[in-house]
């Protein structure tokens, strides 16, 4: 919540209600506007002259980027340290969008008004960027220049000093040699290592989630949105699981109308509200029930869902066998709770709770959970990306397999590490190199 003086900023609340933003997006807008109000409280007098009003936006972006310290002293008293260009772009974008909304709804002066004209250089920069985006899009053939583009997208830009260096995003994938130990040792239920029944000995719920992340390429939060009715038998292989992960809000679900007995369909938000006691999608929950959702490339448009593509079909067969055991012996009976993965008290499992279980499993097999050693939950998706490389899967196929909307988004998962680059380069023995004997 942004407080101005002692009162809540009511216009911001109205903006949130109108936009229907996610909780994370609301936090970003609140942070941007809160920092701008804090900044104005110490620098307002500098911009009272009319000729200085147009500099407010640029000055704010400058202080965000470089911080409020000068020669080791913080004359403004803001205690702002220098931040990244990416963070500055995020904050200024949120601020300008809210400023435009205030202009449209309440007639307030715009913080960063559009330029009067669009110069040729501005158009050239915009269309070069547009062409790059088109080349990366899966549906590039439907993207046309004839579509109307808002003038603000061409003419209004924030000028920040450029930094040309690019960092190598080295992929840390889960180590292959520890996968079996993770699944069949790490997820043994404490004190049940000698049990004969699989559903007693193993934590089947978390093994199933791990299979989806490791061999299906899912993000750790995505399996939490799976409902019991979202797993099918593959029509081409009766022993293989066909898993469809639906959009948490607008994913389609069939139900039988209690009045007419006919089969109908609706979205998941509506179904949860009407038939599940007013429950909400897990993206709207807080705390340990919350599970996030990123925009995905949906392979099943009619259901608003994406299919899990098994990197190893044997993993899909193991998943189906364990899934049936899980539903029969492990999952608590919960009539108004359609999610597949539940806690012992029949509540939806959140991403944080699974992450804790994964960390414990990694420790049981003698590893230290860490992003940089490839033993985090995200490292399983990186392993999937590396397997795509080893199988020679192309960019377009990899985009669909990892359900990315942009073909370039998979690069971080398929990036070759420093060690692999060095190994590929070799030691130069095959080249005709000059002798260095005289220099040693």
N, C-alpha and C positions, 0 to 999 in steps of 0.2 A: 504494500500500500504506500502511495506517495502522499506525504503530509505537507501542506503549505501553511506555514504558521502553526496553528493548532487544529486545522480542519483538513479532512481528506480532500484530495483533488477530484471533485465530482465529475469533471469533464472526462477525466481518464477512465473513470468507472463506466460512464456512458459509452465511451469509445470501445471498451472491452465488451460490453453487452451487445453493441451493434455488430462488432466483428466476429464474435463467437470464437475467440482465440483459444489455443491450448494453454495449459498452465505455464509451460516453459516459455511460450511466446509472450504471455503477459508479464512474466518476470523480466524478459529482455526489454520490453517497452518501459516498464516501471524503472528499471535500472537506468536506461538512457535519459528519461525525463527527470528522474531524481537527481542525476548528476548535472543535468543542465540547469535545474533550479538552484542547486548548490553552487554552481559556477556563477550564475547570474547574481547571487547574493553578495559576491565579492567583486564583481567586475562591471556591474550595471552602469556606474557613473561614467565609465570610459565611452559608453555608447549613447549617452544622452544627445550629443550633437547629431542633427539629422544626417550629416554627411558620413557619420560613422556607423549608422544603423546597418548598412549592408555588409559590414565586416563581422557581425556577431557570429554567424555560422562558421566562417573560416577560422576565427579566433578560437572558438570552442573546439573545433576539430584539431587545431594546432595544440592546444593544451592537453587534449586527450592523448595525442600521439607522443608528445615530448614530455608530458608531466608538468607539474607546477614548480619544479625546482630550477633555480638558476644560480650557477656558481656555488652549489651546495646549500643554498638557502631557499626556503619556501616563503616568499614574500606574500603570497595569496593566502597561505594558511590552509590550503586544500589537502595537502599531503598526497598529491597524485604522483604516481610514478609513471614513467614512460610505458606505453602499451603497444601492442602489435597493430599493424595496419588492418589486419582482419578484424580485430575487435573494434577499432575506430569505425570501420565501414559498417559493422553491425549496429553500433550505437547510433551513429548519425542517420542511418537508414530509418531506424525506428523513430527517431526524433522528427525527421522530416515528414514521415507519413502521418504522424500525429499532428504536426503543424498544419499540413494540408487539410486534414480532417477538421481542425478548428476553423480554418479559413472557409471551408465549404459549409459547415454547420452553423458557425457563429460569427462569420465575417471578420475574424481576427486577421491582422497582417501576416502574410506568409513569412516564415523564417528564412526560407531559401527560394525566393520566387524564380519562376522560369525566365530564361533570357527572352528578349524580344524576338530575336530571330535565330534560326539554326544555321550556323555557318557550314560551308562545304567541308571543312576539316572535321567538324563535329559529326556530320553525316557519314564521312568516310570511316571515322573511328567506330561509330555505331554499327555500320553494315559489315565491317570486318569482324567485329565481335559476333554479330548475328550469323554470319556465314560459318564461323567456328562452331557455334552452338548447333547449327543445322547439321554440320558434318558429323557431330557426335550423337545426334538423335536417332533412335531406332526407327521412328516414323518420319524420317527426313523428307520422304517423297510427298508428304502432305503439308509441308511447311513452305509457304509461299510469301514472296515479298508483297504480293497484292493485299495481304492482310493489313488492316489498319494498325499502326503502331502509335501509341500515345506519344505526343511531342515531348513530354517530360523525360521519356526514356532516351531521347536523342540529345536534347538540349541541356539537361541539367545534370552536371557531374560534380563530384567533390574532388578538388585537386589536392592530392597528397604527394609528398616527395616519394619518388619511386625507389625501390630496393630490388636490384636485379638478381640477387643471389637466390638460388633455389636449394632447399635441403633435400637430401635423399631420405625418403620415408621407407626405411628398411623394414621389411616384413619379418615379424617374429612369429613363426607358425608353431603350433603345438608339436613337440618332438614325436616322430612316428614310433620310435622304439618304446615309448611309454604309453601308447594308446591302450593296449591290452590290459596293462596294469591299472590304468585309470578306470576302465570300465568294470573289470572283474575283480579288482582288489580295492580300489578307492571307494567304490560304492557298495561295499559289503556293510550290511547293517551291524552296528556294534553289538558284539556278543552273540551273533548269529552265524558265525563263519562255518559252523559244523551242521547247519540245518540242511535237510535234504530237499525241501521245497524251494524252488527258485524265488518265489514271491516272499518267502520268509527270509532267505539268506541275503537277497540283494534289494537295494532301493530301486525298484523297477521304474518308479516315476522319474527319477533324476537320470537314470540310464537312458530312458526314452528321449528326454530332452537333450541329453548329450549327443545321442545319435543324430538327432535333427540338426544340431549345430555343427557337428564334426563332419558327418557324411552327407548332410543335406544343405550345408552352407547357410543356415539360419542365423540371424543375430540372436543373442541370448534372450531378448525380450519377446521375440516373435512366437515361440512355442507356447508361451503363457496364454496367448489369445486363441489357442486351438480349442474347439468344442468337441464333445464326444462324437458328434455326427460328421466330423470333418475328415475322418480317416476311412478310406474305402479299400476294397481289394482291386488291384490293377486288373482291368479286363484282359490284358495280354499275358498276365502271369498270376495265377490264383494264389501264389505264395508271397507276392510282393505287395507292400503297402503303397497305396496312392494317397498322399497327404496333401490337402489343400488348406493353406493358411489364409483366412479371410480378413479383410479390413475390419478392424474392431467395431467401427460405427456403422458403416454402410455395407458390410458384407451381407450377402443374401442368406436367408435361412427359411426352410420350408416348415410349415406347421399345419396341423389339422384344425380347421375351424370348429370350436366346440358347439356352435349352434347348428351348422349345416352339415358337418362331417366331411366337407370338401377340403382338398389339399390347396393351401395358399402359400404365398411367400411374402416376406417382408424383410426389412433390414434389422440388424442385430440390436441397435439401440431401441427400436420400437418393441422388439420381442422381449428384451430384458425388462422394459418398463411395464408391459402388459401382462406377461406370463411368468415373470420371475420376481415378483414382489418389489418392483421398482428398482431393481439393480441397474448398475451403470457399467459401460465398458471400462476395462482396466486402465485405459489411458486417462480416465477421469478420476480414478481412485488416488489416494495419497498413501504415504508410508509404505509398508511392506507388501501391500496389495497392488501397488502401482506397477504397470509395465508400459514402457514407451512403444512408439511406433514411428518408423520413418516411412516417407513416401516410397512405394515400391512399384515395380513394373508388374502389372497384374496379367497373368497368362490366361486366366479364365474371366473374361469380361462380364459374362452373364452372371457370375457369382461374386464378382469383385474380389477375386482371390488369386493367389499365386500358387503354383504347384512346386512341391519340393522335388528337386532332381537329385536322385541318389548318385553320388560319385562312384559308389560300389553297390551294385544291386544286391549283393549278399547282406549289406547293412539294412537295406529295405526289407529283406526277408526276416532277418533277426528282429527288426522293429515290429513287424506284424505279429510274430509269435509272442513277443514280450507284451505287446499292446493288449492282446487278448487275455493274457494272464493278469495284467494290471487291472483291466476292467472287471474281471471276474473276482479277483481275490483282494485287491489292494484299494482301489478307489472307493472312498466313502460314498454311501448312498445319500444323494442330495437331489431331491426332485426339482427344485427351483434354481439349481446351480448348474448351468450347462457346460462350464469349462471342464476340460479334460483333466488338467493337473490341479489337484486340490491338496490342502494341508490335512492333517489328521482330524481337525475339527470342521472339515467340509467347507473351508473357505478357499477362494481362488488363490493360487500360488503366484506371488509376485516375482519380478526379476531379481530383486535384492535377496530374497530367500533362497532362490536357486543358486545365486552367486556364492552365498555363504556355504551351501552344501558342496559346491564345486571346489571351493578353496579347501574345505576339510578333506575332500577326496584326494586332492593333489598332495596335501601334507601326509596323508596316510601312505602314499607310495614313495615318500622320501624326497619330494621336490619342494621347492620354495615358490609359492604363487607370486608371480610378477609378470608385468607386461613385457619387460625387456628380456626375460628368459623364455618367453613363449609359453607360459603356463597360466595365462589368464583366460577367461571365458572368450574374449575377443580373438585369442590366438587360434581357437578352433575354426573360426571363419577364415582366418589367414591360411590355415592348413588346407582348407578346401580350395582356396585360390591357388596355392602352390601345386596341388594335385591337378588342377586344370592346366597349369603350365606343363607338367610332366606328361599329361595325356595329349598335349598339342591342341587343346581346344582353342578355337579362334575367338576374337574379341566379341563378335556379335553373339556367338553361342554362349560365351562366358557371361555376357551381359544378361541374357535370359536366365541362365543357371543361377546367377547370384541376384536375380530380380532387381537390377539397377535400372533406373530410368535413363541414366546417362551412360554411354558406353565407356567413358573415361573413368567412371567412379570405381571400376574394378582394379585400376592400376595400383592402388595402395595395397591391395591384397595379393596382387600378382607380381609386385616389385621384387626383382632379384636383389639379394643382400650383397654386402661388400665381399664376403667370402666366396660366393658363387661367381661374382664378376672376376675376382682374382684368379679363381681356378680356371675359368673359361679363357682368360688371357694366356695362361701357361707361363713357362719360365723362359721362353724365347729360344729354346734349343733347336727348334725347327727352322729358325731364321738364319740368314747369312750375316752374322754380326762380326764386327772387327774384334781382334784380339785385344784384351786388356792386360796381358801378362806384363808388359813393360811398366804398368802403372802401379803394380802391387809389390 
